[in-house]
Amino acid sequence: PPVRRDITFAAPAGVAVGAVLAAIRAAKAPIFEDVLLLDAYTPEGKDERRLTFRITYRHLEKTLKDKEVDKVHEALVQDVISKLPVTRP
């Protein structure tokens, strides 16, 4: 069965959603299956947006454990943060 994790990034207004999606897909997480933009929110008076994504993980041959998914998810998030000017809010 799939396992889903949500992540929100704070991104400057100039960072395109497509760039973040591409960075998530390019992270090469071994059990990554799909990513979907859930929400894009710009707080009033701020020059940055909050972008929330839902990432789906799946292994074709076994049921994933939370610790296993959490480790891969954290590595994927850190990879995106290292490649783009985004942070966790």
N, C-alpha and C positions, 0 to 999 in steps of 0.2 A: 504494500500500500504506500501511497505517497505521504511525505511529511512536509509540512509547510512552515516556513518561518517568515515573519515580517521584519523589515528593517526600514528605519527612517534616516535619511541623510539630510543635513543642512547644506544647501548648495547655493553659491552666488547666482544671481539672476542670469549671468551670462553662460552658465553651464546648462547645456541642452539635456532634456530627459533622455533623448536618444544616446547621448554620450555615456550616461550612467548605465543605461540598459546594455550598451555595447561592452562596457567595462565589466559588468556582472557576467555577461555571456563569455567574455574572453578570459575570465579568471580560471577556467579549466578545472573547476571543482569536479572531482571524480563521480559524484552521485547527483550532480546538478541535472535537473530536467527542464525547468521553465522558469520564467520571471514575468511578472505582471505589475504594471504601475497601478497602485490602489488609490493614491491621493497626491495631489500637488496643492500646497497651501502656502500663501505668502502672508506672514504675520504683518499686521498694520504697522507702518513706519519702519519696516526692515528692508534691507536690500538683498535678502536671501530668501530662498524658498525651502520648504520642508517637502521632501519627496519620499513617499512611502511605497515600498515595493513588497510584493509577496513572492517569495522564492520557493519553488517546489523541488524537493529532493526525492529520488527513488533509486533503489537498487533492483535490478532485474531478477536477482536470484535469492534474495533474502529480505527479511523484515529489518528495517533500520532501527537502531537504538538511539535514544535521545542524545546520549553522550557522543556518539559517532556523528550525528547530524550537527550537533552544536560545534564540534571541533571543525568540521568542514565549513560550516556557515561562518564562523568567526574568521577563518582564514580567507574566505571569499570577501568578507566585509573589509578586512585589513588590506587586501589586494586592491580593492576599489579605492579606498582612502589613500593608498600610496600613489595611485595613478591619476587621481582627479583632485581638484581643490574642494573636496567635500569632507564633512565631519559628521560625527553623531551629535545630535542636538542635546 
